[in-house]
Amino acid sequence: MKRDVELSILKELMRQLDEKRNVDAGVMYRNPTDVYTSREIAERERQTFFRDHPQLIALSGSLPNPGSYMTVDDFGVPVLATRDESGLFRAFVNACRHRGSRVAESKGDSGHFVCPFHNWVYTNQGELAAIPLERQVGPIDKDCRGLIELPALEQGG
């Protein structure tokens, strides 16, 4: 649909809302089918709606206790949401910093997460706590290899 037609329709709908009335436009508008099937449009919408704006991932009650966690895969980036031991809400990219495997699935209560690939262990604060067979891997600065923290905010919970 052309932008000027979209704006005209929106203005008319807003006018009807302001006047508290709903009138059938008496016209059927058609969108080309590529609006619904275009990969380019879908990617622009994903970027605009899901990556460029904050997302509500859960209600506070979804993480009721210190140690609670849940995963979310709805936004193109796997998210691990946790409530750390002090009760603080946090969000991380749900991916091991070694090989990128997910470190958590679904939801539950845990103080740590273990990557299924090489068993790297992360705390619910995102810190890399342990690397099994660390001497085979070589020296790694654990302070630089924690889970990638995402900007997160809990409001009114």
Secondary structure as a PSIPRED ss2 file (coil, helix, strand):
# PSIPRED VFORMAT (PSIPRED V4.0)

   1 M C   1.000  0.000  0.000
   2 K C   1.000  0.000  0.000
   3 R H   0.000  1.000  0.000
   4 D H   0.000  1.000  0.000
   5 V H   0.000  1.000  0.000
   6 E H   0.000  1.000  0.000
   7 L H   0.000  1.000  0.000
   8 S H   0.000  1.000  0.000
   9 I H   0.000  1.000  0.000
  10 L H   0.000  1.000  0.000
  11 K H   0.000  1.000  0.000
  12 E H   0.000  1.000  0.000
  13 L H   0.000  1.000  0.000
  14 M H   0.000  1.000  0.000
  15 R H   0.000  1.000  0.000
  16 Q H   0.000  1.000  0.000
  17 L H   0.000  1.000  0.000
  18 D H   0.000  1.000  0.000
  19 E C   1.000  0.000  0.000
  20 K C   1.000  0.000  0.000
  21 R C   1.000  0.000  0.000
  22 N C   1.000  0.000  0.000
  23 V C   1.000  0.000  0.000
  24 D C   1.000  0.000  0.000
  25 A C   1.000  0.000  0.000
  26 G C   1.000  0.000  0.000
  27 V C   1.000  0.000  0.000
  28 M C   1.000  0.000  0.000
  29 Y C   1.000  0.000  0.000
  30 R C   1.000  0.000  0.000
  31 N C   1.000  0.000  0.000
  32 P C   1.000  0.000  0.000
  33 T C   1.000  0.000  0.000
  34 D H   0.000  1.000  0.000
  35 V H   0.000  1.000  0.000
  36 Y H   0.000  1.000  0.000
  37 T H   0.000  1.000  0.000
  38 S C   1.000  0.000  0.000
  39 R H   0.000  1.000  0.000
  40 E H   0.000  1.000  0.000
  41 I H   0.000  1.000  0.000
  42 A H   0.000  1.000  0.000
  43 E H   0.000  1.000  0.000
  44 R H   0.000  1.000  0.000
  45 E H   0.000  1.000  0.000
  46 R H   0.000  1.000  0.000
  47 Q H   0.000  1.000  0.000
  48 T H   0.000  1.000  0.000
  49 F H   0.000  1.000  0.000
  50 F H   0.000  1.000  0.000
  51 R H   0.000  1.000  0.000
  52 D C   1.000  0.000  0.000
  53 H C   1.000  0.000  0.000
  54 P C   1.000  0.000  0.000
  55 Q C   1.000  0.000  0.000
  56 L C   1.000  0.000  0.000
  57 I C   1.000  0.000  0.000
  58 A C   1.000  0.000  0.000
  59 L C   1.000  0.000  0.000
  60 S H   0.000  1.000  0.000
  61 G H   0.000  1.000  0.000
  62 S H   0.000  1.000  0.000
  63 L C   1.000  0.000  0.000
  64 P C   1.000  0.000  0.000
  65 N C   1.000  0.000  0.000
  66 P C   1.000  0.000  0.000
  67 G C   1.000  0.000  0.000
  68 S E   0.000  0.000  1.000
  69 Y E   0.000  0.000  1.000
  70 M E   0.000  0.000  1.000
  71 T E   0.000  0.000  1.000
  72 V E   0.000  0.000  1.000
  73 D C   1.000  0.000  0.000
  74 D C   1.000  0.000  0.000
  75 F C   1.000  0.000  0.000
  76 G C   1.000  0.000  0.000
  77 V C   1.000  0.000  0.000
  78 P C   1.000  0.000  0.000
  79 V E   0.000  0.000  1.000
  80 L E   0.000  0.000  1.000
  81 A E   0.000  0.000  1.000
  82 T E   0.000  0.000  1.000
  83 R E   0.000  0.000  1.000
  84 D C   1.000  0.000  0.000
  85 E C   1.000  0.000  0.000
  86 S C   1.000  0.000  0.000
  87 G C   1.000  0.000  0.000
  88 L C   1.000  0.000  0.000
  89 F E   0.000  0.000  1.000
  90 R E   0.000  0.000  1.000
  91 A E   0.000  0.000  1.000
  92 F E   0.000  0.000  1.000
  93 V E   0.000  0.000  1.000
  94 N C   1.000  0.000  0.000
  95 A C   1.000  0.000  0.000
  96 C C   1.000  0.000  0.000
  97 R C   1.000  0.000  0.000
  98 H C   1.000  0.000  0.000
  99 R C   1.000  0.000  0.000
 100 G C   1.000  0.000  0.000
 101 S C   1.000  0.000  0.000
 102 R C   1.000  0.000  0.000
 103 V C   1.000  0.000  0.000
 104 A C   1.000  0.000  0.000
 105 E C   1.000  0.000  0.000
 106 S C   1.000  0.000  0.000
 107 K E   0.000  0.000  1.000
 108 G E   0.000  0.000  1.000
 109 D E   0.000  0.000  1.000
 110 S C   1.000  0.000  0.000
 111 G C   1.000  0.000  0.000
 112 H E   0.000  0.000  1.000
 113 F E   0.000  0.000  1.000
 114 V E   0.000  0.000  1.000
 115 C C   1.000  0.000  0.000
 116 P C   1.000  0.000  0.000
 117 F C   1.000  0.000  0.000
 118 H C   1.000  0.000  0.000
 119 N C   1.000  0.000  0.000
 120 W C   1.000  0.000  0.000
 121 V E   0.000  0.000  1.000
 122 Y E   0.000  0.000  1.000
 123 T E   0.000  0.000  1.000
 124 N C   1.000  0.000  0.000
 125 Q C   1.000  0.000  0.000
 126 G C   1.000  0.000  0.000
 127 E C   1.000  0.000  0.000
 128 L E   0.000  0.000  1.000
 129 A E   0.000  0.000  1.000
 130 A E   0.000  0.000  1.000
 131 I C   1.000  0.000  0.000
 132 P C   1.000  0.000  0.000
 133 L C   1.000  0.000  0.000
 134 E H   0.000  1.000  0.000
 135 R H   0.000  1.000  0.000
 136 Q H   0.000  1.000  0.000
 137 V H   0.000  1.000  0.000
 138 G C   1.000  0.000  0.000
 139 P C   1.000  0.000  0.000
 140 I C   1.000  0.000  0.000
 141 D C   1.000  0.000  0.000
 142 K H   0.000  1.000  0.000
 143 D H   0.000  1.000  0.000
 144 C H   0.000  1.000  0.000
 145 R C   1.000  0.000  0.000
 146 G C   1.000  0.000  0.000
 147 L C   1.000  0.000  0.000
 148 I C   1.000  0.000  0.000
 149 E E   0.000  0.000  1.000
 150 L E   0.000  0.000  1.000
 151 P C   1.000  0.000  0.000
 152 A C   1.000  0.000  0.000
 153 L C   1.000  0.000  0.000
 154 E C   1.000  0.000  0.000
 155 Q C   1.000  0.000  0.000
 156 G C   1.000  0.000  0.000
 157 G C   1.000  0.000  0.000
